[in-house]
Amino acid sequence: MKKVERINILMRYINNRAHFTISEIMHEFDISRSTAIRDIREIEAMGMPLVAEVGRDGGYFVMNNSVLPTVRFTDNEIKALFIAFMATRNLQLPYLKSRHSLTEKLLGLISQNQQDDLVLLNQLLLFEGTNPHNPDLLDLSDLPHPMLEQLIQLLLRDVSLTISVKEGRDIKSYPIYLLHLYREKSSWQIEGFDLEEEKRRIIPVDSLTDVQPYPGKKRFSKKKVAERLRQQEEAFNLVLELGPLAIGQYKKYHPFKMTLSYTNPYQTTAMLKTFVHVHQPDELADITSWLLFLGEDIKVREIPGEVLAGLQGRMEIFGMN
């Protein structure tokens, strides 16, 4: 690690701790005692008000009511931040206005040469959803679902929520313990535990009409929810062995509930076990398409007849053996 990178990281490390010692710095950054002392003196010279404590257990702390000196970005850190912003355009992510202002601040912090590099990167790099005819540095025009930010703000305070959903012409409310908020197939989904029916429930964010804190007295702890879900787990009916090519496809895309168990230290072979609800047409169609997407580098150990029939039908349509 270069010195300027180490100093920047060390400043943030120090500012996030009430107290630290030379030994901790040596261990955390794998540097000698003399190097640690020189780095601390350099940080003091930059304006960070450090107070030294004398004694056997002495160390340093940052003076109260102090401000961390201006953060300095390396060229590679600036490129990493900018590419991350580019890659998330047009994905309906929350906090659109904040992402826009962060991009403006990043451009305002850097030199003209660094700005020129970003302009060139913006012209050459294209990500999914990018409009190649209008690759504007500050073009973060994708709008997330209007309920998404409200949902995030609420779940940071309490994961027990009352969620109102439009189902056909009706509005239905579900009291849930929110397990995950995730994005799959270009849409946001809520995975929750229904507090009344005591079962797992998946709710599309696009269907939300209202989200409120859960007012009821019936509450579950995280541990209790996990116990209930373990009791309800179905037996696996789809078991696959994946080779390296199939694992590569899996990493490109896999349904949210799917997980791999690697079977060698090099992560070139793996087992996939899951349950397919064969009586749900949408899930049956999705799993059939996904298995074809994985390719031929799989060995089937167990598969429902309905899924196998779907695969065979699709392969006949495309003239595959």
C-alpha angles and dihedrals in degrees: 000000000000118000096246091053092047092050092051093049092043091054091054091044091054095044092054094056132073091212138005140175136215089248091056091051091049092051097042096049099028094235135134124263093252091051091049091051092048091050092050092049090050091051090050089051090054090060107266105140103227121178119208120216117211122219143063093298094034126134139139139291135181114256113253119261091021127141125226111245118253112293113241119209124209118226091255092049090053091050091047092052093046095048089049089055091048093050092054098052116119094013097113092242120170126255095041095167091050092050089051093051091045090056091051091049092049091054090048093053099054136075126258091254090054091048089052089054091053092048089054092047090050090055095048106036120073125184131188110288095019116135104227091199093058110028096163117178091226098035102124096144100143110119119213123214107288092236095053099084092043089051092051093048091052097045091053087064100035133358092203104092142164108228123194116205134187109234110178106306093338133084113219128187126214127190105218143174101223112230102172141354107208142164121233131164091000094304135095119243134191117218108197144158112242105232094204103040092031096222139112115273131188115205125183112231088219088068095054119117099169142002124197137165110272109258098189126107095227103095134162130209119229089252093052092049091051091051092051092049093049089053090053098047113129122226114263114261099172118059122170138175112216127204125204095277093050090046088054090053091046090056091053091056139347134159112268096248094051119102132176129224109205114222100198135040093248093057092232095125129040146168124234120197124177145139121251119203095220093185092062105083096201094052092044092052093045094050091047092053092045094052089053088049090056089061132209098313093095136093117211114222097168132003135165114251091236092057092047091050090050092051093049091049093050092047091052091051091054094041094247124149 
